[in-house]
Amino acid sequence: MQQIKTICVCGAGTMGTGIAQLCVQSGYSTLLFDVQEVVLQRSKTAMQENWNNQLVKGKISQAQLDQFESLLTLSSNINDCVADLLIEAIVEKLTVKLDLFQQLAAINSMKTMMVSNTSSISINAMAKKLEDPFRFAGLHFFNPATQMKLVEIVKGDLTSEAVIKVLQEVSVRLGKTAVVCKDSPGFIVNRVARHYYLESMFLLEQENVDITTIDQVLEATGFKMGAFRLMDLIGIDINYHVSNIIWEDLGQPKRLLPSMLQQQKIEQNILGMKTGEGFYKYYKEME
């Protein structure tokens, strides 16, 4: 299996931006692709602001900043998406992801590895629709991708062991702690974390405990962020979507029933930090 020298990240949303920034900072020649130019420019601005802040604080030098900028390329043309490693970080819809992977496969060589950053969609479900499932796997980063140390490498039934080995090597270069798991609902982290969110919301609904108290207790016991603050950061809609997929894929067990609290907020477009309000309000922070 070839050495990874170039990476293409598809999707310039919050996660895609973080992954692309991480790849650049790790010395990879990185192309960030998105069909919307305005999203690409927003992503570039976010990275530049981050690097400038690091420069001011003395965390990086001007030479490093210049190198980062030289390694980053933006494009809204899918025909530019040719690289040794393709990382998909777009909307969590199976049909949309498959359409992208099929387009990418058509313009890349058989040596190119393709991975999905999906947090909940089955790797096997995607792989079986691809001509070469052996070079396909999951590479699940956590938000913010530049800071969270863990990454899940998800092995499909047909994923090549050589691909897994290369992804482990890439993860080390990115400064990540990689865990390899087989494809299963929620993989490892989202499967285990369901109870963290669901039990917290159950307490709120049934026990008359306020969200601040619940979060304070969780943080005091060692969690870096309480369940409600974390759901606001992730996005209530995204968290709820993952809960639904895991619940469905595991046969709708009562213990994993998605919360009506999240559904109600989604119906009101109260989605967390990205909309200025979730379980907490963020209007002041957004001004």
C-alpha positions in Angstrom: 0.0 0.0 0.0 1.3 3.4 -1.0 2.5 6.1 1.5 0.0 8.9 2.0 1.3 12.2 0.8 -1.8 14.0 -0.3 -5.2 14.1 1.3 -8.6 15.4 0.0 -11.2 16.3 2.6 -14.7 16.5 1.1 -17.1 18.8 2.9 -16.1 22.2 4.4 -18.5 22.3 7.3 -17.3 22.4 10.9 -15.9 18.8 10.9 -14.4 19.0 7.5 -12.7 22.3 8.3 -11.2 20.8 11.5 -10.0 17.7 9.7 -8.5 19.7 6.9 -6.7 22.0 9.3 -5.4 19.1 11.2 -4.0 17.5 8.0 -2.3 20.7 7.0 -0.8 21.2 10.4 0.5 17.6 10.2 2.4 18.4 7.0 0.0 16.8 4.4 -0.7 18.5 1.1 -4.4 19.0 1.6 -7.3 19.8 -0.8 -10.6 20.9 0.8 -13.6 20.4 -1.4 -17.1 21.7 -1.1 -19.7 22.4 -3.8 -20.4 25.8 -2.2 -17.8 28.5 -2.6 -19.2 30.6 0.3 -18.7 27.6 2.6 -15.1 27.1 1.4 -14.3 30.8 2.0 -15.9 30.6 5.5 -13.8 27.5 6.2 -10.6 29.2 5.0 -11.3 32.3 7.1 -11.9 30.1 10.2 -8.5 28.3 9.7 -6.7 31.6 9.1 -8.2 33.2 12.2 -7.1 30.1 14.2 -3.6 30.2 12.9 -3.3 33.9 13.5 -4.4 33.5 17.1 -1.8 30.8 17.5 0.8 33.1 16.0 -0.1 36.0 18.3 0.1 33.6 21.3 3.5 32.3 20.2 2.3 28.8 19.6 3.4 28.8 16.0 6.0 30.8 14.0 5.4 32.9 10.9 7.3 30.3 8.9 4.9 27.6 10.1 1.8 29.7 9.3 3.2 30.3 5.8 3.8 26.6 5.4 0.2 25.8 6.5 -1.2 28.2 3.9 1.0 26.7 1.2 -0.2 23.2 1.9 -3.9 24.1 1.7 -5.9 24.2 -1.5 -9.6 24.9 -1.9 -11.8 23.7 -4.7 -15.5 23.5 -5.6 -14.7 21.3 -8.6 -15.0 17.6 -7.8 -12.6 16.7 -10.6 -9.8 18.2 -8.5 -10.5 15.6 -5.8 -7.6 13.4 -6.6 -5.4 12.3 -3.7 -3.8 9.3 -1.9 -6.5 9.5 0.8 -10.0 10.8 0.4 -11.9 11.7 3.6 -15.6 12.3 3.4 -17.2 14.7 5.9 -20.5 15.6 4.4 -24.2 15.3 5.4 -25.2 12.1 7.3 -27.3 10.7 4.4 -26.4 7.4 2.9 -27.5 8.2 -0.6 -25.6 11.5 -0.7 -22.4 9.8 0.6 -22.7 7.0 -1.9 -23.1 9.4 -4.8 -20.0 11.3 -3.7 -17.9 8.1 -3.3 -18.9 6.8 -6.7 -17.8 10.1 -8.3 -14.6 10.0 -6.4 -13.8 6.4 -7.4 -14.3 7.3 -11.0 -11.6 9.9 -11.0 -9.0 8.3 -8.7 -6.7 5.3 -9.1 -7.3 1.9 -7.6 -4.6 2.7 -5.0 -6.5 5.6 -3.5 -8.0 4.9 -0.1 -11.5 6.3 0.7 -12.8 6.8 4.2 -16.0 8.2 5.7 -16.1 10.3 8.8 -19.6 9.1 9.5 -20.6 8.8 13.2 -23.5 6.4 12.7 -24.0 5.1 9.1 -22.9 1.5 8.5 -19.6 1.2 6.8 -20.7 -2.1 5.3 -23.9 -0.5 3.9 -21.7 2.0 2.0 -19.0 -0.5 1.1 -21.4 -3.0 -0.6 -22.4 -0.3 -3.1 -18.8 0.4 -4.1 -16.8 -1.4 -6.8 -13.7 -1.8 -4.5 -14.8 -2.1 -0.9 -11.4 -3.4 0.1 -9.9 0.2 0.1 -12.9 1.7 2.0 -13.2 2.2 5.8 -14.5 4.5 8.4 -12.3 7.2 10.0 -14.4 8.9 12.6 -13.0 12.1 14.2 -14.6 13.9 17.1 -15.4 17.6 17.3 -13.3 19.7 17.5 -11.1 17.6 15.3 -8.0 19.6 15.9 -8.2 19.0 19.7 -9.9 15.7 20.4 -7.3 13.0 20.6 -9.4 10.0 19.8 -10.2 8.7 16.3 -12.1 5.5 15.5 -10.9 3.4 12.5 -13.9 1.4 11.5 -13.2 -1.8 9.6 -15.8 -3.1 7.2 -16.2 -6.8 6.5 -14.1 -6.4 3.3 -11.7 -3.7 4.4 -8.1 -4.6 3.6 -5.8 -5.0 6.6 -3.2 -3.0 4.7 -5.7 -0.1 4.6 -6.2 -0.3 8.3 -2.5 -0.3 8.9 -2.0 2.9 6.7 -4.9 4.6 8.6 -3.2 3.8 11.9 0.0 5.4 10.6 -1.9 8.5 9.4 -3.6 8.7 12.7 -0.3 8.7 14.6 1.0 11.5 12.3 -2.1 13.5 13.0 -1.4 13.2 16.7 -4.4 10.9 17.4 -5.0 7.9 19.5 -6.6 5.4 17.2 -8.9 2.6 18.1 -9.8 0.0 15.5 -13.3 -1.5 15.7 -15.6 -3.6 13.5 -18.6 -2.0 11.9 -21.5 -2.0 14.3 -24.3 0.5 15.3 -22.7 3.6 16.8 -19.2 2.0 16.6 -17.7 2.4 20.1 -18.0 5.9 21.3 -21.5 6.8 20.1 -22.8 3.4 21.3 -21.4 3.9 24.8 -22.3 7.6 24.9 -26.0 7.2 24.3 -26.6 6.6 28.0 -24.7 9.7 28.9 -27.1 11.9 26.9 -30.3 9.9 27.3 -30.1 9.4 31.1 -29.3 13.1 31.5 -32.4 14.0 29.5 -34.4 11.5 31.5 -33.3 13.1 34.7 -34.4 16.5 33.3 -37.8 15.2 32.3 -38.6 12.9 35.2 -36.7 14.0 38.3 -37.1 17.8 38.2 -33.3 18.4 38.1 -32.1 21.4 36.1 -29.6 21.1 33.2 -26.9 23.3 35.0 -26.9 21.0 38.0 -26.7 17.8 35.9 -23.8 19.2 33.9 -22.0 20.5 37.0 -22.2 17.0 38.6 -21.0 15.3 35.5 -18.1 17.7 35.1 -17.2 17.4 38.8 -16.9 13.6 38.4 -14.3 13.9 35.6 -16.2 14.5 32.4 -14.7 17.5 30.5 -18.1 18.7 29.4 -21.6 18.0 30.7 -24.1 16.2 28.6 -26.2 19.3 27.7 -23.2 21.5 26.9 -21.8 18.6 24.7 -25.1 18.2 22.9 -25.2 21.9 22.2 -21.6 21.7 20.8 -22.3 18.7 18.6 -25.7 20.0 17.4 -28.9 18.7 18.9 -30.1 17.6 15.5 -27.0 15.6 14.8 -27.0 14.0 18.2 -30.7 13.1 17.9 -30.1 11.7 14.4 -27.3 9.4 15.7 -29.6 8.3 18.6 -32.3 7.3 16.1 -29.9 5.3 13.9 -28.5 3.4 16.8 -32.0 2.8 18.3 -33.3 1.5 14.9 -30.2 -0.7 14.1 -30.3 -2.4 17.5 -34.0 -3.3 17.2 -35.6 -0.3 19.0 -34.7 -1.2 22.6 -36.6 0.8 25.2 -33.3 1.8 27.0 -32.1 3.7 23.9 -35.4 5.4 23.0 -34.5 8.8 21.6 -35.6 11.8 23.7 -38.7 13.9 22.9 -36.8 16.9 24.4 -34.4 16.9 21.4 -37.2 16.3 18.9 -39.1 19.3 20.2 -36.1 21.6 20.0 -35.4 20.4 16.4 -39.0 21.3 15.5 -38.3 24.8 16.8 -34.9 25.0 15.1 -33.2 25.2 18.4 -30.1 23.2 17.6 -27.3 24.3 19.9 -24.4 26.7 19.5 -24.8 26.9 15.7 -28.3 28.5 16.1 -27.4 30.6 19.2 -29.6 28.5 21.5 -29.9 24.9 22.5 -30.2 23.7 26.1 -28.3 26.9 26.9 -28.3 30.3 25.2 -25.3 31.6 23.3 -26.5 34.9 21.9 -23.8 36.9 23.7 -21.0 34.6 22.5 -22.2 35.0 18.9 -22.2 38.8 18.9 
